[in-house]
Amino acid sequence: AMEAPRRRYRARYKGSTTPPWKETYRRRCMERLRSSRAKLLDRYRQAGERVCGPAPGALLVQEVMELEWQTLQAPEGKEALAQMLEDPDELAVLEEIQQELILQEQSVLEEYERSLRFDEECLNAMLEGLDASDKVICPVCRKNHLTVRNQLVLCQCGLYICTQGMTERKLRSLLESSLTEHSQRCSHNPEFTVTSGMEEEASLLMSCPV
């Protein structure tokens, strides 16, 4: 008696290549993975600190799939769940969705790695600029050399700071010691900005994005 509705169900969907539950489940998994980007990067950073080596695999995919599976079993997901259980290719479809989610996760991690490498290259260029001479690469734009004269520190990018008794050698030494001290406590690269209040003179601020 159970076979008749099952056969009817299969006949009903035989014409379509994508089982109707697949798109619902896949879309929900993708949305959950995208909205968990911050959590993914946080988990990746923690894993990276524990094991130096290639990127750890599938940090969130399993969790996302399990949470969405539970959602399917809630009253509003009952229809999709019934379709899934009727589908003879259920496991193959789940495997396909899992692979797609893993690729999505890896692309997020690769993009994050690229941005880290870019920051590191900029920082290295700045440090090399510091080593090359007393000339100092601007820590804000990381492109031009700073000009230090007449109690002013200037850059083509718009950096303009009034400071007394500053020389290129002294400024270079201050930047080097700040960067070295930060790198001993934190693996992330600091960022430099120019701050100024209503009354205050402009000053150079080093901050960490973490």
ChimeraX attribute file (.defattr): number of C-alpha atoms within 10 A of each C-alpha:
attribute: neighborCount
match mode: 1-to-1
recipient: residues
	/A:1	5
	/A:2	6
	/A:3	8
	/A:4	9
	/A:5	11
	/A:6	13
	/A:7	11
	/A:8	11
	/A:9	14
	/A:10	16
	/A:11	11
	/A:12	10
	/A:13	14
	/A:14	11
	/A:15	9
	/A:16	9
	/A:17	7
	/A:18	11
	/A:19	19
	/A:20	14
	/A:21	19
	/A:22	19
	/A:23	13
	/A:24	13
	/A:25	21
	/A:26	20
	/A:27	12
	/A:28	18
	/A:29	23
	/A:30	19
	/A:31	11
	/A:32	18
	/A:33	22
	/A:34	16
	/A:35	11
	/A:36	14
	/A:37	15
	/A:38	11
	/A:39	14
	/A:40	20
	/A:41	16
	/A:42	12
	/A:43	15
	/A:44	20
	/A:45	13
	/A:46	11
	/A:47	15
	/A:48	14
	/A:49	11
	/A:50	9
	/A:51	10
	/A:52	9
	/A:53	9
	/A:54	7
	/A:55	16
	/A:56	14
	/A:57	11
	/A:58	18
	/A:59	18
	/A:60	19
	/A:61	23
	/A:62	12
	/A:63	14
	/A:64	19
	/A:65	22
	/A:66	12
	/A:67	13
	/A:68	17
	/A:69	16
	/A:70	11
	/A:71	16
	/A:72	20
	/A:73	14
	/A:74	12
	/A:75	9
	/A:76	10
	/A:77	17
	/A:78	13
	/A:79	13
	/A:80	19
	/A:81	21
	/A:82	13
	/A:83	17
	/A:84	21
	/A:85	12
	/A:86	15
	/A:87	19
	/A:88	10
	/A:89	11
	/A:90	16
	/A:91	12
	/A:92	10
	/A:93	17
	/A:94	16
	/A:95	11
	/A:96	13
	/A:97	21
	/A:98	19
	/A:99	14
	/A:100	15
	/A:101	23
	/A:102	18
	/A:103	14
	/A:104	16
	/A:105	22
	/A:106	17
	/A:107	12
	/A:108	14
	/A:109	19
	/A:110	12
	/A:111	11
	/A:112	14
	/A:113	13
	/A:114	11
	/A:115	12
	/A:116	14
	/A:117	12
	/A:118	12
	/A:119	16
	/A:120	14
	/A:121	12
	/A:122	17
	/A:123	19
	/A:124	13
	/A:125	15
	/A:126	22
	/A:127	18
	/A:128	13
	/A:129	20
	/A:130	22
	/A:131	13
	/A:132	10
	/A:133	11
	/A:134	15
	/A:135	19
	/A:136	25
	/A:137	22
	/A:138	22
	/A:139	25
	/A:140	18
	/A:141	17
	/A:142	18
	/A:143	16
	/A:144	17
	/A:145	18
	/A:146	22
	/A:147	18
	/A:148	20
	/A:149	15
	/A:150	12
	/A:151	13
	/A:152	16
	/A:153	20
	/A:154	17
	/A:155	19
	/A:156	13
	/A:157	13
	/A:158	10
	/A:159	18
	/A:160	18
	/A:161	19
	/A:162	15
	/A:163	16
	/A:164	11
	/A:165	9
	/A:166	15
	/A:167	19
	/A:168	18
	/A:169	14
	/A:170	12
	/A:171	17
	/A:172	19
	/A:173	14
	/A:174	11
	/A:175	16
	/A:176	16
	/A:177	11
	/A:178	12
	/A:179	15
	/A:180	10
	/A:181	11
	/A:182	17
	/A:183	13
	/A:184	8
	/A:185	8
	/A:186	11
	/A:187	10
	/A:188	14
	/A:189	17
	/A:190	19
	/A:191	14
	/A:192	15
	/A:193	14
	/A:194	15
	/A:195	12
	/A:196	13
	/A:197	8
	/A:198	6
	/A:199	6
	/A:200	8
	/A:201	12
	/A:202	16
	/A:203	16
	/A:204	15
	/A:205	14
	/A:206	16
	/A:207	12
	/A:208	11
	/A:209	7
	/A:210	8
